[in-house]
Amino acid sequence: MKADIEWVERLADGVKRKIRITFLGKGKMKWQTKRSDEEMWDYDTPPTSEDWDALEAKMEALYNRRRESFKNVELVRKLRKDSGA
């Protein structure tokens, strides 16, 4: 089983925000976000277009290093298109 995809970004207010993507299988994936000033993970807030951009860039880099499958790269592109972001 492959590891989740994670990254941390710093928001305009200086707070760190961690983003985690989990591939669930059957064409589904789960977004999770957590701000450093909050205790609980957020599963409900939809990803922004910047989040999608970052995920696509990370997926392409992982695919080029042969650490991610092309199937998951295509899945991310399809789900982004379906979400309208």
N, C-alpha and C positions, 0 to 999 in steps of 0.2 A: 504494500500500500504506500502510495506516495504521500509526502508531507503536504500540509496545507500551504497555501501561498499567503505570506504575511509581509506587511511593510508598515513603517511608522512615518508619519508626516507631522510637521509642526504647523498648527493653525495660526491665523493672523493674530489671535489673542495670546499666543505663546504657549498654548496647551498642546501637548502631544496627543495624537490620535492614532490608534493602532487599528489596522484593517486586516481582516483574515477572511480568506475565501476557502471554502471546503467543497470539493466535488463529491456529490452524493451518489452519482450513478444515475442511469436512466435519463440522461439529459437534464439533470438538475444540479444546481450549485447553491450554496448558502453564503450570504454576506453577513459578516459580523463586524461591528465597530465598537471601540471602547476609548473614551477620552480618559486621560490620566487623572482628571479631577472627578471622575465618576467611578463607582464601585462595580456596577453591573455592565455586562455586554449588551449592546443594542442590536436586536435582530430584525427590527421592524422598519427602520428608516431606509428608504430606497437609495441606492448609490447615485451619486452625482455624475455628470458627464466627465468630470475630472477624475473621479474614481475609476470609471470605465477606461479612460485613456491610460491611466497608470497600470491597470490590470492588463490591458492589451500589450503594452510595452513590456511588462514583466513576463507575460506568457511567451511573447516572441523571443525574448532573450533566453528564457529557459528552454524553449524548443531548439534554438540555435546551438545550445550547449548539450542538447540531447537529454535534458532533464525533465522534459514535459512532452506529452504525446500530442500529435497533430490533431487528434480527435478532440482534445480539450481546448486547443487553440480555436478550432472551428466552433466548438460549443460556446465559447466566450463571445465570439463574433455574432453568432446567431442570437444568443440571449440579449446582447446589447441592441441588436436591430429590433428584436421583438419588444424590448422595453421602451424604444423610442428615444433613447439617450444618445 
